[in-house]
Amino acid sequence: MRISERGINLLKSFEGLELEAYQDIAGIWTIGYGHTGDDVEPGMRISEREAEALLRKDLKPREDAVDRFASVSLNQNEFDALVSFVYNVGAAAFGGSTARKRLNRGDRIGAADALTWWNKATVSGVLREVMGLTRRRAAERALFLEPSNPPIVRDPKKIDENSRITPIEDSPRRGNVAESRTVQGATVAGGAGAAASTLGGDSVKELNQTETNIESGHSMTEHEPTQDGDVTVGVDEDGNPVIGGEADTQTGQMVEMQVQRPSKHEVHAVEAQLQFALLVLIILSALFVIYARFDDWLNYRR
């Protein structure tokens, strides 16, 4: 199969004609209609007829590459678009591309979409989008999808080519439930709510127990009571517990020794801060769910 004049004109419109050798944005020496190779040298000049001859010569291996890599039949527009694509990216790149894989699976629309992914180039060591490539890929995609024959309207076996059948809207959906941002946000909010509820329940139990101990007179401080109900506030030199305090050897007064553990007030303060953080997480998750639902409605109509 050979590229048509329409395909050649499309290719020319993006390649442009340069009769004097120049370096493209990737630093490759080029001349004519995008001709590159060892025969292109700085200062080289050619005529328009020579540029046309170079183009025809360069098209042949690109046409052969499309024939070789495409295992499905192609109409003229599809073939022209792919030759233009291969002329730009190279035969090896097309051979390993998603566009070729989708095409050979029969997914022509998916293949056309995959062409548009090739719109970036490395410029001065940085990968960036090039608007000229973006426009070229869009034109190649449009040509690829344009029917080259009159539409089939009567043959029920040619339903794929029938454009007059009454359509209905079927918006795209996410692949599975795990990909739903609504479910993800609800999961995070639910987990944070469960953690906050558990933490709050434990705090209430501890506070109730402390109030019960105070009311019964069994504990009036934050220190651990002994089995006899006295408060152990330290130990002596032999490691024995000291009840109520330790006597100062000079004054004879009892000096309270602090037990090295946080008070219940400190514990409850930390838990309150954690509960507040979890509450903020729940609010943010709820806002995310609302945003996700609105975005799904806007883009997926569901």
Buried (B, 14 or more C-beta within 10 A) or exposed (E): BEBBEEBBEBBBEBBEEBBEBEEEEEEEBBBBBBBBEEEBEEEBEBEEEBBBBBBEEBBEEBBBBBBEBBEEEBBBBBBBBBBBBBBBBEBEBBEEBBBBBBBEEEBBEBBBBBBBEBBEBEEEEEEEEBEEBBEBBEBBBEBBBEEBEEEBEEEEEEEEEEEEEEEEEEEEEBEEEEEBBBBBBBBBBEBBBEBBEEBBEEBEEBEEEBEEBEEEEEBEEBBEBEEEEEBBBBEEEEEEEBBEBBEEEEEEEBEBBEBEEEEBEEBBEEBEEBBEEBEEBBEBBBEBBEEBBEEBEEEEEE
